[in-house]
Amino acid sequence: MSEELYDEFGNLIGVPDTDVSSDEEMDDQQTKLVVRQPGLQEVFGADVETVIATTDAKDISEPIVEPEVERNFKIEETELPETFYSKDYMWKLSYLPERVRNIALVGGLHSGKTAFLDMLVHETHNLDTPFAKDFKPMRYTDNHTIEIKRGLSIKTSSITLLMPDFKQTSRVVNILDAPGHVNFVDEMAVAIRLADTAMLVVDSVEGMTRGLQLAIDHCLLTNTPMSLNISKIDRLILELRLPPLDAYYRLRAVIHEINQYIASSELVQNSKYSRPTKLSPELNNVCFSSHTLNFCFTLRSFAQKYVTNSKLDVDSFASKLWGDIYYADKKFTIRPENKAGAANNRTFVSFVLNPIYKLTTTTLTKTPKQLQSYLESVHGITSIHRSKYQLDVQLLLKEVFFAYFGTVSTPFVDLVQYALSPVENNPHKFNLLYKSTAPETIANEISKCDPDGPLIAYVAKLVDSVDANRFYAQVRVLSGTLKAGSSVLLLGENYSPEFTDDIKVQDVRRTFIGCSRYRINVEGIPAGSIGLISGHDIDSFITKTATIFDTKFKSESLDIFKPLDMISKPVFKIPVQPAVPSELSKFIDGLKKLNRSYIGCEVKVEEGGEHIILGYGELYLDCLLHDLRLLYAGVDLKVGDPTSRFAETCLDMSKVKIVSESTNKKNSITVIAEPLEEQITKDIDSGVLVTNVPQRVLAKELRTKYGWDSLAARSIWTFGPDETGTCVLNDDTLPEETDKARLSSLRDLIVQGFKWSTREGPLCDEPVKSVKFRIIEASLSSNFLEANGAQIIQMVRKACYTAMMTATPRLLEPIYEIEILCFSSVVPALNKLLDKRRGTITKDLPVEGTPLYKVYGYIPVIESIGLETDIRMYTRGQAMCQLVFSHWNVVPGDPLDEDCYIPVLKPAPINSLSRDFTLKTRKMKGIEDVPSLKKYVDTDIYEKLQTAGIV
């Protein structure tokens, strides 16, 4: 071939004239080849879109063809998994509410709730996932990407299972797996709100933790019955290697500690908790479990193993397996003859722990052949296949204990069957949650819990779809059946009988039974059950909670179910904004979705236009920002420095009476402020003192318990800034000095001004706490035009500000209670670490029967940023801490002191903190001036106060 056709690198540069050549012509040097270039459609096919891009069409870092991004942030089964029961039968059985149980699994972090639920899932589902992949729990109810990466639950997940009891009676059990981390207590509150009984899950080694205490406190506050699951029994055997008797003492200590905490609660002591307060195995409200060994048992289930072929009564024998009861010479006694070795003859040690220890030791030490022979000859276990004896010992332990104990679900169902059914708990649940007194027609339907009755239900939370583009509403039905395709009356959480705007007739598109990673599409959700609903506008109309009524109740005087009672206060906050200002609309839409998804978070816009997100702690806000950035807004964020929410109060009574006038000078009012009693503040915050009750009831409690005189107790107008606020407005005017009738006629406007002033205080627009405001004088025009809302509300607000500013105002900061689980060797190091952050350790106690220590202390929220990471690094991973809001404390220093020293780019001195926090908070909110009494009084009055040394 001619060399002119090719360049020096061998590339073709010429085009031959002919397009066909034979083998003979190929040999001829005069013959030219034809190479025809195929078209794009011939190369890639007619159904493939081809894109030709020039070099400057896109940035070099951007691909020519954008890859398809699958927005799946939750694990969801593509098809319904196979179950060992009929899903249709389970749904039909739920129409018998007496056969339904709603259980919330609550407890501390890593106490074993999700792992326990895994055992029930494996027992009822035929899953492709191996039982113990990498010997770790499958965590079937953790299906969010953050939950999987972090290894902890952040959202309450529900699953409905059909399981039998000992008599093979099937029961539908709706189980709610609540997070254990104290940052997600809002989800724990949701679980308790939906359930009829709370099962406390506690680690047998760690015992009582702060997370468990929060769960118990909320159960006591909501009058929810409790049962107990002591999990991770294997840790006593395999990790601590305690002898059986010491293991018994450890289990008894855990139960005693929990019972002691319940008995010490003020709600129990004041008889406001009407449920049984004692948890004990012989009362059949305690079970023991281990995911590692794959078992769950109660005293009744263990007694079944001994009385199968005898005439003993199961309940009678089970009652003898706990406490100071001994077994010797084939008889039970409470006074053993041989006192020296009597402790080892306790029935729980002899009949329960000894077999478990022996089975564990034999499995770990015997050869497969010896183990098989032992199990067959001693325990009659022949169900284990020969090949399974060659498994890794961790898997072999599961097989052996499953063969010995049998199913996990049967003891669990036997325990929960004695819990309250929806039929029994419906009236209590309704009376607790309904905001006002219900009409008799509605109350009667609630007591029946009839699936064929009129519909009454409530939405507890919203649940994300798999792509996070929409929400399902999680509902608890109290009466009737919530059917797919029906129209319902939907009342938002801002609805009130006076302002009926937040109400809508809504079509329910579909109804589901929620089962964590899959949903069962059903025709309806009957009374007593928990389920999911979807609709065209449900996820846009509902903000956090909602109330559902049958449309036949439209003519009734309706009210809503109360918004969720938060266990803790969201006091940790961060400012956030979009990195690209043009993406503000997407950012705001994402914030709205975030506010619906995380029921405990608060989203606010400051006066300066800055968006603020409030949560419970660093981990909570970290999860929020992850979801906002990737799921809801899909934009890059600019996140400011984290800080804390503040509050305002006063330390003394107002030093002087100052008359505040309205803008038109036709009205005047005098208000003085003073601190509210500390015990009243504490009781309102803890729920012991309920303020939204009839005036007579509240006045009586203030007289008998807190020593108020009758006149002061009867003169309370309202609490602020809301129903659970700790500021009080009192009418202390005298009839001979004030026109009481005119004052009462303007009461609503005065209350509005008071609530406005306590919602945004004078120091830095933060809520006011623990202050009693007393109206002592008032001169109000009889002309409506001269005493309208614009005049009265502003006047009262200014009067309250004036009273506070003359009563030694102070800034309050939130304080975290810190609980650290560690070894004793690191306690001195923790002291030094907390001292640097204005923190303190109040006590440290050994955990009985373990080498662990529990350290308790307090630290300001604003000083806690990065503390958890520092503790792990400082102690080399030997300590783990949890932080939960405890109380408010006065910030050192005077916020009105203009002469205090505040350095630039350096930490402020301790006595300048209050002024520093006040000015920085005002600047962040876009309030430019400094706090001063001069803003609320006339110039001549202010000068007189200065001359007198009052300001």
VONU-850399 format. One record per residue (C-alpha): residue in one letter; x, z, y. Coordinates in steps of 0.001 Angstrom, whole numbers, plus 524288, in hexadecimal, padded with zeros to 5 digits. Each point is the difference from the previous one (the first is absolute). Layout:
# residues N
AXZY ...
This chain:
# residues 951
M800008000080000 S804287FD7880DD8 E8068A80B8180692 E7F94A7FC3480C9A L7F358805A67FAB5 Y805C780DE27FFC7 D807568085D809A0 E80C2B807F87FD14 F7F7D580B357FA5B G7F8557F7607F6CB N7F3677FF90807E9 L7F8097F35B7FFC4 I800D87F8D680D27 G7FB537F25F7FCC6 V7F2F97FA737FB9A P800577F5537F57C D7F7F57F3A68018E T7FA1D7FF707F274 D7F77580A4E7F9C3 V8010A7FC447F1A6 S80C4D7FE847F7A9 S802DA7FEB97F18B D80B5A8054C7F828 E806F47F2F98010F E7FE5B7FFA280EC8 M8059880DA6800EA D80CBB7FA957FAF7 D800287F5A580A69 Q807548046680C1F Q7F7667F75280889 T7F375806ED7FBDE K7FADF80AD1808E7 L7F82280C217FBFA V7F336804348064F V7FD6180E9D8019C R7F21380244804B2 Q7FD5780D00806DF P7F360806497FAAB G7F5C68054780999 L7FCDC80E5B801E2 Q7F3207FEC07F8D7 E806AC7F9F47F448 V809E580AF97FF5E F7F71280BD280225 G7F2B77FA7C7FC64 A7F41E7FC59807FE D7FA7280DF27FFDF V80BF9806128066F E800778017E80EC0 T80D0A7FBA480577 V8056C804EC80CE5 I80ACD7F91F80782 A805D58091580A37 T80A157FCE080A49 T80B74809168023F D7FA2F8061680C36 A7F229801F67FAFC K8029F80DCE7FABC D80A2B80A7B80127 I80A967FF7E7F59B S7FB8280D487FAC1 E7F2077FB337FDBE P7FC5A7F8947F3A6 I7FA4C7F24780166 V7F4B3803A77F713 E7FB4880DF2801ED P7FEBD807327F301 E7F2C28057A7FC46 V8001680EB08021F E7F6CE807587F6F9 R7FA6E80B738079D N7FDE2809517F4C2 F8035F80DE1803A0 K7F8FD8068D7F4C8 I800E37FE947F15E E7F31F7FAEA7FADD E7FC637FBC77F253 T7FD2C7F15C7FF73 E7F5D6802837F57C L7F89680C1D7FC00 P8088D807627F632 E7FAB3802E47F28F T7FA7480DB37FE80 F7FCA0807807F3A3 Y7F2278016C804C9 S7F5B27F6EF8057D K800E87FEF980ED7 D7F1B17FC418006E Y7FC4380C387F851 M80827808548094B W7F8C67FA6280BBA K7F2A9802007F9B7 L8037580DFE7FC33 S80316802EE80E48 Y7F1437FEE28028A L7FF3080D6E7F97F P8066F8086580AA2 E8004780C077F727 R809D87F8907F786 V808BE7FCC180BA6 R80B598082D80526 N807737FD9C80CA4 I80D80806467FF74 A80AC18002280A67 L80DEE802097FB35 V806ED8076580AE5 G80CBF80769800EB G80DD27FFC180515 L809F47F5178003B H804837FB687F27B S7F75B809ED7F93C G7FBFE7F6027F5A9 K7F2987FB3D80490 T8029A7F1717FE9E A8078D801C37F34B F7F4C5807DC7FA3F L7F68B7F53B803B1 D809157F6297F982 M7FDB8806CA7F2FA L7F14A7FE788019D V801827F1AD803CF H8088C7FCEF7F421 E7F666806C07F72F T7F4517F850804F4 H8064D7F2C080317 N806D17F5FD7F79A L80ABE7FC83809A4 D80B557F6C67FDF3 T808E88097A80721 P80794808707F640 F7FC8C80E5E7FFD7 A80CBB80495805E1 K807FB7F528805E0 D80D54805C080321 F7FA1180D1E7FC01 K7F943800E780D2E P7F1788010B80329 M7F9227F31B80275 R7F9488059E80C2A Y7F3F17F7B07FDEE T7F90B8054E80BFE D80B8F7FD00808F8 N7FDAB7F1B780310 H804B57FE8080E07 T80DA87FA54801D5 I8048780BFB807B4 E7FB21809317F561 I8078C7F8867F5B2 K80CA17FF58807E8 R7FFBF80E2A80444 G7FAD9805A67F34A L7F5298081680625 S7F1987FE5280308 I7FBEE7FD6E80E0D K7F1A57FC5F7FE0B T7F53A806497F7EE S7FD1C7F71F7F47F S7F3C4800F77F7AF I7FDBD7FC1C7F1EB T7F3D08010A7F797 L801B2802D87F17E L7F6CC802157F492 M804E880B017F74B P7FA12808B67F55F D8001080EC57FE88 F801978078C7F325 K7F2097FCD17FC19 Q802A47F18C8027C T7F6A67FFFC80B72 S8049C7F5B680994 R8016D8035680E4B V802EC7F77180BAF V80B2A8063E80790 N803777FB3080DA4 I80DDA804CD80278 L8063B7FFC780D7B D80ECE800BF8001F A803D9805F480D20 P80DD07FF9B805D0 G807E080C807FEF8 H809297FE1080B96 V7FBD08086180B87 N800D67F43380910 F7F41A7FA187F936 V7F6B280B828005A D7F5A77F72F80620 E7FEED7F8B47F312 M7FF0080CF57F8D2 A7F49480391808C8 V7F9727F3067FC6C A80166802EE7F172 I7FA0580D938015D R7F5007FA7E80869 L7FC487F6137F585 A801568090C7F440 D7F7BC80B2E7FAE4 T80B6B807907FA0F A80E6D8009A80375 M80A01801407F526 L80C408069D8052F V80C187FA457F98C V80C0D808B780087 D80DB27FE367FAA9 S802DA80AE47F63B V80DBD801B78057C E7FDE07FEA480EB2 G7F32D8078C80040 M7F8AB801A480CC4 T804717F68880A93 R7FB8E7FD9080DE9 G7F8DF7F3B47FBC3 L7F840807CB7F5EB Q7FCDA80A5F80A2B L7FA607F59780902 A7F78E7FAE77F4D5 I7FAFB80DB57FCDC D7FD3D802C780E5C H7F7D57F3A480139 C7F8AC802DE7F36B L7FCB080D8E8052E L7FBE57FA6A80D2A T7F7047F5D77F9A6 N7FB19809667F573 T805087F6F37F54C P8015E805A37F220 M80DC87FFF27FA68 S8063F7FECD7F2B1 L80E73800267FCAA N8094E7F7147F8A5 I80D97805A87FD80 S808307F3E47FDCD K80DDD7FD107FB88 I8004580AA17F585 D80B607F88F7FA07 R808D38044F80B43 L7FF5780E087FB2F I804C67FB937F29C L8093B7F49C80269 E8050C802D980DAF L8000980ECE801C6 R800CE802A77F142 L7F80D80C5B80131 P7FC48807447F393 P7F1597FFC37FCD4 L7FD8580D9380570 D806A97FCDC80CF6 A7F8687F349800B9 Y7F36D807CE7FE75 Y804198092680AFB R802F47F4388089C L7F2A07F9F77FD76 R7F95F80CFC8028A A807998019A80CB6 V7FB887F287804C0 I7F1B28032C7FD6B H8015780D808062E E8065B7FA4580C35 I7F4E17F649801DE N7F57880A3B7FDAF Q8069A8093780979 Y800707F57F80A87 I7F1887FCE37FE2C A7FC3080E5980079 S807AD8022280CAA S7F88B7F5638075E E7F733804BF80B03 L7F55D7F6B57FB5F V7FFC2806FA7F2D8 Q800CC80D78805FF N7F4CD7FCC580954 S7F7E57FA967F4A2 K7FF617F26F80621 Y805027FA007F359 S7F5338010C7F5E2 R806E97FA257F429 P80776807557F53F T80D0F804518055E K807308034C7F371 L807827F5AE7F86D S80397803EA7F221 P801677F8F07F2EB E7F609808BC7F92A L7F5D47FBE980A2E N802237F1DB7FBDB N803D57FB7C80D9C V80E967FE987FD36 C806C87F5AC7F7BF F80E4C7FD657FCCC S806357F2847FF9E S80CAF7F8837FEE1 H801F37F1898023C T80D77800657F9BA L7FA80805B37F367 N7F3077F8C38014C F7F65080B1B7FE51 C7F5578078B806E6 F7F94A80BE97FA79 T7F72380B4F80366 L7FE4D80C847F84A R7F3947FA427FA12 S806CF7F38D7FBB0 F80B4F807B87FA09 A7F688809227F943 Q7F9CB7F41D7F991 K80C967FDEA7F861 Y7FEF980D6B7F9C1 V7F172801617FD81 T7FD117F28E7FA54 N7FEE5804F97F21C S7FC4280E07802BB K7F3EF8075D8041A L805DE804AA80CD8 D7F8E97FC7980C6B V808277F722808C1 D7FC5E806BA80CBE S8023680D877FA4C F80D6D7FC627FAD0 A803BF7F8C680C8F S7FCE280BFE80838 K80A438079A7F83E L80B057F648802BE W8035C804EE80DA5 G803B980CD480636 D8046880CDE7FA1C I7FAAB7FD4C7F278 Y80901800DE7F438 Y7FF467FB117F21E A805F28081E7F52B D7FC5B802CD7F1F5 K7F5AA7F5488009B K7F8488068F80AAB F7FEB27FF9680ECE T802E580C11807F9 I80279803DF80E21 R808A680B807FBF3 P80AC07FBA17F6C1 E805CE809F37F6B1 N80DF17FAED800EA K802138004480EAA A80E487FBCA7FF3D G7FD347F2157FB80 A7F1DD7FF59803F6 A801EE7F69B80B41 N803967F4DF7F6C5 N7F353802577F8A6 R7F7807FC5A80B86 T7F5D37F6777FB31 F8039E7F54C809CF V80E2E800D37FBBA S7FCF2800847F186 F7F51E7F5FB7FF0C V803217F6AF80B37 L80E0480043804CA N806F58023F7F31A P7FA5B7F3B97F999 I803727F7DE80C0A Y80DF58053880045 K801C57FDFF7F173 L7FAB67F23080099 T809047FCB380B5E T80C0D805E67F996 T7FD627F9547F30A T7FE277F2B38066C L80CAC80168807A2 T80879805117F4DC K7FB117FA2E7F329 T803457F2BA7FA81 P7F4B57F6317FF88 K7FE37802577F172 Q8001E80EC380160 L7F6A77FF5A80B8F Q7F6787F7747F888 S800478092B7F473 Y7FDFA80BE7808CD L7F46D7FA0C8073F E7F94E7FBA47F38B S8020D80C9B7F879 V7FDEF80A2580AAF H7F6787F9858095F G7FA097F58B7F782 I803AA7F55B809C9 T800707F2CC7F935 S7FB7C7F75880B45 I80DB57FD4280540 H8054B7F3357FAB2 R80D4E800967F971 S806057F6D180A05 K7FCB48091480B4D Y8092180A757FAC6 Q80B2C7F71E80450 L7FB8B7FFFD80E40 D807738065C80B08 V7FDA780EA07FFBD Q7F8367FFC580CB9 L7F6627F6587FA46 L80011806DC7F2EC L7FC0680CD880681 K7F4187F928805B6 E7FC1C7FA9A7F2C3 V801B180CFD7F90E F7F858807F6809EB F7F5327F5EA800F9 A7FE978009F7F13B Y7FFCA80EE880075 F7F6DB8021080B89 G7F7A27F3E07FF01 T7F9BA7FA3580C13 V803198049D80DB2 S7F29C7FC928054B T7F7DA808CE7F710 P8056A80D32804EA F7FF5C7FAE580DF4 V7F1B57FBE27FEA7 D7FCDA80CC57F90A L8051D8073080BE9 V7F9797F79680A73 Q7F2D37FF9B7F90C Y7FDF280DFA804AA A802DE7FBBF80DEF L7F4F57FD4A80967 S7F8737F3847FDA0 P7FB2E7F7D280B84 V7F244805107FD89 E8047180E1D801E3 N809277FD7480B6D N7F7F47F615807A3 P7F89C809AA808C7 H80C6F8076D8034D K8079D7F38E802BF F7F52F7FB14808DC N7FE4180CC48077E L80E9F8011780225 L801EE7F22A80507 Y7F3507FCB580704 K801918021D80E7C S7F2B0805E380321 T7F40F8053F7F8FF A7FA907F5427F75B P7F1967FC557FF9A E7F8EF805947F447 T7FDD07F2907FA24 I80EA47FD647FF80 A8036B80DB37FB0A N7F65E7FE987F4C1 E805E37F31D7FBAC I80DA9805B280063 S7FC4480B317F6E4 K7FABB7F6567F5DD C80C437F7617FF5C D7F7167F5677FABA P805B27F2427FE26 D7F2457FAAB8020F G7FDF18075180CD0 P802767FB5780DE7 L80E257FD2780374 I8088D80A6E80680 A80ECB7FE8B7FF90 Y80C2A801B98082F V80C937F856801ED A80C04808AF7FE91 K80A987F603802FA L8037D7F19580042 V8086A7F9E87F552 D808D87F4308023A S7FE177F3677F8B6 V80BAB7FA997F894 D8041B7F74A80B77 A7FCAF80A4980A5B N7F7417F6708075A R7F384807C37FDEC F7FAEE80D0D7FB3A Y7F6E58058A7F5D2 A7F84B80C4C80329 Q8014780B3E7F657 V7F2CD806B57FEDD R7F9EE80BD37F981 V7F1947FE1A7FD0C L7F76E80C24800E3 S7F2B27F9F47FD78 G7FACE7F2E17FB77 T808557F4697FC01 L808947F81C80926 K7FCE87F2587FB18 A807527F3518022F G7F8A57F6C7808E1 S7F7AE80AB380631 S7FE688035680E6C V8038C80DC48044A L7FFEA807ED80C74 L80E2D8024B803F3 L8034980ABA809C9 G80DB480087805B6 E8077A80C9980247 N7FD097FF7880EAF Y7F1517FFC27FDC4 S7F7C480B0D8056A P7F148801CF80151 E8016E7FF3A80EE3 F808637F3A88002E T7FB407F6F87F53D D8090F7F486802B0 D808CB801BC7F422 I7F5C97FBED7F5FB K7FDF37F3437F8C5 V7F8197FA017F4FD Q80A927FACB7F6EB D7FFA87F7817F3DE V807EC805257F48E R806207F4327F9BE R806068058D7F399 T801BA80D1D7F963 F80B31804397F72E I804C980B087F77F G80DC280289804F4 C80A5F8017D7F575 S80CB3800318079C R806367F2EC7FC4D Y7F3317F9367FCF7 R7F1D28003E80412 I7F3F77FE837F777 N7F57D7F7F7806AB V7F2DA806CE7FD9B E7F2147FE51804A7 G7FF8780D2B806C6 I805E580D88801BD P7F66280AB67FBBF A7FE3980DB280574 G80B21809417FC8A S80A237F52B7FEC5 I80B6F7FB258080C G8024E7F18C80257 L8042C7F51580927 I7F7967F6DD80808 S802FE7F3B2807AC G7F8737F8CC80A76 H8019A7F63080AF5 D8013180A2080ADB I8027580CAA7F8A3 D80E9E8001880250 S7FE4F7FCD480E7A F7F48F809228030A I8057680C187F929 T80B7280674806D4 K8033D80AFA7F689 T7F38F805F57FA4A A7F18B7FC5180016 T7F29B804247FB34 I7F6E37F7777F7F5 F7F135801857FF51 D7F50A7F8417FA12 T7F9397F79180A3E K7F3668078F7FD49 F8060D80B9180752 K801237F80D80C8C S7F477807338060B E805A680D737FC66 S80842808608090E L80D347FCEC7FA06 D80D8F80559801D4 I80D267FD0A7F9C5 F80928806797F673 K80AD3806E580753 P80CFE7F91B8022A L80AA5804297F6AB D804C880E0780176 M80EAB7FEA080159 I80849809CE7F895 S80AEF7FF1A809FA K801BF7FAD780DD9 P806D87F302802F7 V80A6A804E380989 F80B327F6677FDC6 K7FF697F3E380898 I807577F39880328 P7FE1F7F59F80A93 V7FF5B7F21F7FAE3 Q7FE297F277805C2 P801E47F1E07FB93 A80DC77FAAA8015C V7FA4E7F3528057C P7F5FF802CB80ACB S7F86D7F3887FD01 E7FC70805C67F29B L7F88080B438062E S7F2D27FB6A7FAC9 K8050D7FF9F7F1F8 F8063E80D4680219 I7F35180632804DC D7F85C7FA077F4BF G80A15805BB7F6B7 L7FE9980D7180647 K7F14E7FF907FDC1 K8020C7FD0B7F192 L80A6B80A997FF0F N7F69C809E5805ED R7F5EE7FC8E7F597 S8098B800727F4B0 Y8068F80D188031F I7F4C58096180214 G8085280AF0805D0 C807807F82280A14 E7FC577FEF780E5A V802B67F445808B5 K7FFCC801EF80EBF V8033A7F84680C28 E806858078F80AFE E7FD4D7FDC480E57 G80C967F83B800FC G7FB1D7F6847F593 E808BF805357F525 H7FA2E800CB7F251 I801E780CE67F8E2 I7FE62802747F170 L7FE5380E1B7FB89 G802168049D7F216 Y8042380B9F7F7D5 G80E8D7FDB17FE9A E80B3B7F66A7FED5 L7FC497FACB7F29E Y7F1DC7FDF980424 L803CA7F84A80C14 D80A487F8667F883 C7F5567FB487F6AC L7F71B7FCE880B7E L80A537F7BA806BD H803087F8DD7F34D D7F1C17FC457FE46 L7FE327FC9380E58 R80BE77F72D7FFFC L7FDA47F9107F30E L7F1A6801627FC69 Y7F755800FE80BE0 A806B57FA7D80C1E G80AC37F7987FA20 V808658013880C37 D80D0B8061F8034F L7FECE80D4C80688 K807468079880A59 V7FF6A80E4A7FC54 G8033880AA4809C7 D8061F80D357FD73 P7F764808D07F7AE T7FAF980C3F80676 S7F509809CE7FE30 R7F2AC80274805B6 F7FF3B80B6B8097D A7F50C808DF804BA E7FDB88089280BDE T7FBCD80E16801B9 C8013D80B9580937 L805F180D797FE5D D7F8C68081F80A35 M7F30B800EA806F7 S7FED97F7B480C57 K806E68072D80AF8 V7F6287FC2C80A5A K7F21F7FAD98013B I7FFFF7F268805E9 V7F37B7F91E80395 S7FFCE7F1B27FC0A E7F7267F6E280795 S7FA327F2F77FC4E T804277F3AF80716 N7F4018003C808E0 K801FA80E8D8032C K7F1F5802FB7FBCD N80374807667F36F S80A0080A347FC85 I803FB8078E7F3EA T809D980AA77FCE0 V8065C800BB7F2A6 I80A60809337FB00 A808267FE4E7F3A7 E805CF809CF7F69A P8060C7FF5E7F251 L7F6A48000F7F487 E8026480A467F598 E80A457FBA07F638 Q7F7C7803B97F42C I7F4807F7B8804AB T808F97F449801E1 K805BD801CF7F27F D7F2A78014A7F98D I7FA907F3E5806C4 D80BC77F7EA7FBD9 S7FF0F804BB7F1E3 G7F1407FE087FF2E V7FCE780E7A7FE4B L7F87C8002680CDF V7F6897F49E80106 T7FBA87FD3780DE8 N7F59D7F58D7FDCA V7F5D4809D17FB5F P7F3F28059A806DF Q803158085480BEC R7FAC080C837F9DC V808787FEA97F3F0 L80C497FD7B80800 A7FD2680B1F80979 K7FDF8809907F4DA E80D037FC507F9AB L807488013380CEF R7FA3D80D9D80208 T8020E805607F257 K80D107FA017FC67 Y807087FDD680CF3 G7FA7680AFA80867 W7F9B67F7BC80AAE D7F55D8066680815 S7F2437FAB47FE5B L7FF547F9BF80D7A A80CA07F84D7FE4B A7FC6C7FBBE7F235 R7F2B27FAF78046B S805507F8F880BF9 I808737F6277F89D W7FC1A7F23E803F6 T8090A7F7C07F7B1 F80D4B7FE647F9AF G809A87F587803CC P8055B7F6037FFAD D7F76F7FDFA7F3DC E7F7E3808227F68D T80C28805577F94F G807838021980CB1 T8056B80D34803EA C7FC157FFE780E53 V7F3A980746803FA L7F71F7FE2F80BCC N7F89E80C57803F1 D7F570801D180A34 D803BC80CC7806AB T7F80B7FDF780C50 L7F6C780A878050F P7F1A97FCDE802B7 E800868060680DA9 E80B9C7F777803ED T7FCDE7F3247F919 D7F3B97F7F77FDE5 K7FFB8800EF7F128 A7F50D7F6167FE91 R807607F5B9807D8 L80C8D803097F8A9 S7F9267FE5C7F2E4 S7F9FD7F31980437 L80DAF7FA8080247 R8059E805FC7F3AD D802667F30A7F913 L807C87FA9280B87 I807FC80C8680126 V802F67FF987F164 Q804917F1E580145 G80958803B380AE0 F8050480B857F811 K8025E7F7A47F3E0 W806F27F5B48080E S8091380A37805D1 T80331805E47F2A3 R802047F2B47F9D7 E80A287FC4C80A52 G806B580BD5805D3 P8065D8011080D71 L80E31800917FB7C C801837F3357F8A1 D7F2747FB697FBBF E80100806F47F2E1 P7F4C8807C67F9C5 V7FDE780E0180480 K7FFC180AC17F5B7 S7FCB780E807FF6C V7FA648017180DC3 K7F34D8068580418 F7FA0C7FA3480C5A R7F5F98085B80718 I7F6D17FB2180A8B I7FEA180B4E80996 E7F9AD7F96380BB6 A7F8A07F3628027D S7F8F97FA1D80B98 L7F8E47F3967FC3D S7F7B67F71180854 S7F1BF7FEB27FC56 N800627F19A803AD F802787F7AC7F3EB L8074B7F5AC807CF E8094780A3C80559 A80220806697F2A9 N801347F42C7F724 G809557FDEF7F4B0 A80AD97FA0580822 Q8006F80C08808D1 I7FE1D80AE37F5FC I808CE7FB1A7F505 Q80BB97FDBB808E7 M7FDC480CFE806ED V7FFC4807C27F33D R80BF97F8EA7FAEE K807748036280C70 A7FB4480E267FF51 C804F3801877F205 Y80D1D7FA25803CC T8010B8094080B90 A7FCD680BAD7F762 M80A6D7FC327F616 M80A947FD4380A05 T7FE5C80DB080598 A8001C8068A7F2A2 T80E687FDD47FC62 P7FE877F2E07F911 R808D77FD277F491 L802E37F4AA7F710 L7FD77801957F174 E807A67F8EE7F571 P7FC227FE587F1AF I807D5807697F5DB Y8027C7FB667F222 E8005C809927F4D0 I80B6A7FC0D7F77D E800B88023C7F163 I80CF07FD2D7F953 L801E7800067F14D C80E5B801BB7FD05 F80A7F807AE7F8E8 S8043A80D2580551 S80DA77FB0880341 V7FB257F72480AF1 V7F7C280A128075F P80AFE803C2809B3 A802137F1A08032B L7F1907FE7180318 N800B780B3A809C4 K80A787F915807DC L7F8C67F3107FF96 L7F33D805A480505 D806858080C80A9F K804A67F37880681 R7F1DB7FB37800CF R7F96280C5580556 G7FB54802B87F238 T7FFFA80CA77F888 I7FF0E804877F1DD T7F5F180AB87FE14 K801DE802DD7F18B D8062E7FAFD7F38E L7FB09803957F290 P804C47FD017F23F V7F6CF7F8287F766 E7FD73809167F48D G806147FB7C7F33F T807A27F4CC80645 P80CE67FE3A80754 L7F8777FAF480BE0 Y7FDAE8062B80D37 K7F4FA7FD8280994 V803A08010280E4E Y7F5888010F80A77 G8019C7FE9C80E99 Y7FB5A7F99580C90 I8051F7F5028086C P7FA6F7F90880BFF V7FA8E7F2927FCB6 I808157F97780AA3 E80C71805B67FA0A S7FC9E7FBF17F203 I8030D7F1848016C G809B47FC6F7F55A L8000780DCB7FA67 E7FC537FC247F21D T80B2F7F63D7FF50 D8098B809C7805C8 I7FC2A80A647F618 R801F07F6C97F488 M80D457FBA38051C Y8044F80D9B8043C T7FCAD805DC7F2BF R804327F4057F80F G7F27B7FE097FA9C Q7FE5E80E1F7FB79 A7F493802B880920 M7F3167F972802D4 C7F767803BB80B72 Q7F20A7FDB580459 L7FADD801B980DBD V7F1DF802F58035A F7F9D88037A80CFE S7FE5380EBF80132 H7FCA48044D80DDD W802607FDFF80E86 N80A708075F80754 V803648014C80E6F V80B6E7F77F80431 P80ACA8081480684 G800537FEF980EC0 D7F6717FD9280B1F P7FA717F22E8011C L7FDB2801F080EB7 D80DD4804C280302 E805A97F59080909 D80D42806D1800E1 C803777FFF47F17E Y80BE87F8127FBF4 I7FD737F3AE7F7FF P80CB27F8A17FCF5 V800737F1407FE82 L802A07FA757F25B K8023B80DAB7FA94 P7F751809E07F90F A7F8A18089780981 P802F180EAA80031 I7F666808757F8A5 N7F9618050880C58 S7FE437F24380556 L7F9567FA5E7F3EF S7F21C801B8804F4 R802BF7F90280CC8 D807CC7F57E7F8EF F7F5427FD4D7F5F2 T7F5847FFE180A98 L806E27F629808B6 K803D47F7197F4C9 T7F245800327FA64 R7FA3C7FC8E80D42 K809AF7F4F280197 M7FCE87FAAF7F285 K7F17E8003080341 G802117F92A80CEE I7FCF180BF380887 E809FA7FF4880AD0 D7FE5380C7E807F3 V8034880DE77FBBD P7F60280A737FC2B S7FC2D8088980B6D L7F49880846804CA K800D97F86A80CD1 K7F85F7F4B77F9CC Y7F3C3808457FDDA V7FEE38087B80C47 D7FFF27FDAD80E9F T80CE5800588074D D7FCB580C38807C5 I7FBFF8076B7F3B8 Y80C937FBF17F942 E80827804B180B86 K7F90E80D297FFC3 L802B9801517F170 Q80E4F7FCDA80289 T800A880A1C80ABA A7FA0780A237F6E8 G809F67FC927F56B I7F5B47FBC97F63D V806157F2597FE95 
